[in-house]
């Protein structure tokens, strides 16, 4: 079987009514200008509510797939503003905007940025705010996600056992629980970054597309919720320096959320999230306006956990589709899917053009058992969503279109920290779409290579010099092959 997108013809039958338009047929006379152009024409798709309901019932069969299945006191940074409470000593930019500093134990994980060299997390007036005249007229990608400051460090198994933490899990914690963990980390080596799963993808995308090597520089933005505290200013400033514009205004007297990422020597990470202000995102005029001039809207799955935020997601996706944008959804976490299964599928069945998931998340969407293969889950999901991206750790990944799935082998690397691997992979897929890649095998190879670079380092962010090297290598591949349209 050829792995060109065009060759995935209508030969694969499906019992659902959502079908690909004729330009996906192998009879197409000329190659598409880009995958972005193809997927943008989703107005030709029909969505039937019964298809979603039947899917959610837990069992069905597809002939084309060839299978039948059942479906606190914060000690480490000692110089944050007192606006965080007793856990921080006052030394940051306060709510009145007075200049001061926020110090961390080490450089943050951005690595090659000049603003990290002095080990001081500074909220720069120049970065903290800018007028609409400074913004691009159109966004290539707009993310809607949680704005969280990450504090990541290396710990051993005994550390996790001592605090009663289950390795490899993600847990939402309250103020006291966060303080307990960070008190235990006093004196440990850690890094601070403007984090969040989606922001990792957007920073990687902005860095890959920051050099006009294979096309114009990409315009990337994020909308979410931050507080009017020093961490909120730090978050906006760091994203701005990574060429990702944070569009949402800070919430007055709000506290910016944090995520503690504890990584053990086997590259497994345990995540503790304190949501703060990020626990609620409203559909405000700023977000509404940004969506009208966006090519791809990416919604972070963690948002389904937040009170009433599914309404914001629904409005945003509806407006995006109305204005011709693609809609991508990240699965984010198995537990999120299990708790908000119907909400996920309501959005995916009606709006999603792209879904990003790992193998366990994909199986959770399908109500498959853990014994089922990620290949089967990818095929299954692709009957409902035009483009499905499923990662399977060191085993590789899959890309699914219309009941078919192709295998993408992993790029060789020595794993150091698996945190952020899926985020990096998603950035590679988005980069391929925006750069006009029409061959799914090559698109997956790009994504796999980006992910391997991030897995081979400590930290979740694609570093600047690595991004430049990757984009240059992709450009060389472009000149020596025909997969770029």
MORAVEN-V460051 format. One record per helix or strand of 3 or more residues. SS is the DSSP state (h for helix, s for strand). FROM is the first residue (numbers start at 0). TO is the last residue. If there is no record, write none. Layout:
# MORAVEN-V460051
ss & from & to
SS & FROM & TO
SS & FROM & TO
This chain:
# MORAVEN-V460051
ss & from & to
h & 4 & 6
h & 21 & 23
h & 34 & 39
h & 41 & 43
h & 48 & 55
s & 58 & 61
s & 66 & 69
h & 81 & 83
s & 100 & 102
h & 113 & 115
s & 119 & 121
h & 124 & 127
h & 131 & 133
s & 138 & 143
s & 147 & 153
h & 156 & 161
s & 169 & 171
h & 174 & 183
s & 189 & 194
h & 196 & 207
s & 219 & 222
h & 229 & 240
s & 243 & 245
s & 256 & 262
s & 268 & 273
h & 275 & 278
h & 284 & 290
s & 293 & 298
h & 300 & 304
h & 308 & 321
s & 325 & 329
h & 333 & 338
h & 340 & 349
s & 353 & 357
h & 358 & 365
h & 373 & 380
s & 386 & 390
h & 392 & 394
s & 396 & 400
s & 403 & 407
h & 420 & 433
h & 439 & 454
h & 463 & 479
